[in-house]
Amino acid sequence: MDVAFALTGLLLTWPLFVFIAVGVRAQDGGSVIFRQQRIGRDGRLFDCLKFRSMRMGAEQALPPASDPEWRTKQKLTHDPRVTPLGRLLRQSSLDELPQLINVLRGEMSLVGPRPIVIDEAARYGRRLADYCAVRPGLTGLWQVSGRNAVPYPRRVAMDVWLVRNRSIGVYLAILARTVPAVLSRRGVS
């Protein structure tokens, strides 16, 4: 199902891919795709693909670890590194469209835990084994339940619940809730 849905998604959205790519390139001439190492199934690392939403060199300018919002959420509500187009892409979740390629490569599923970076692994503690038991997802329980409005420990609990209760029914229910969740923009920063 992942491959069929991802391939269909790519075929339907390729004009949007081109339009976004031109916009990202036009803003500063930098790369269109942002690649970041994420933890995948069995703990293997993979390059998670996104349309670049931050200015060039932004990854080297991480917020200070002492920032309370960064410490609790691993995100900033008003991140100065995000470009105006990037803000729009993030709010609409269009920045994540290239992850359909990750799905086709077998690195991600359409539904699964949110793909995490290496620095987040410690926040999962003993629950990291649950996370690593499946491929991370383009969408998941956290993404359709409020995203950034959900505290990080609850996010981990949702990922673990999803892994332990995965089924075709849960998969389809989360897919069905994804579009309304994206359109509502609830929990988007």
Disulfide bonds with the S-S distance in Angstrom:
none
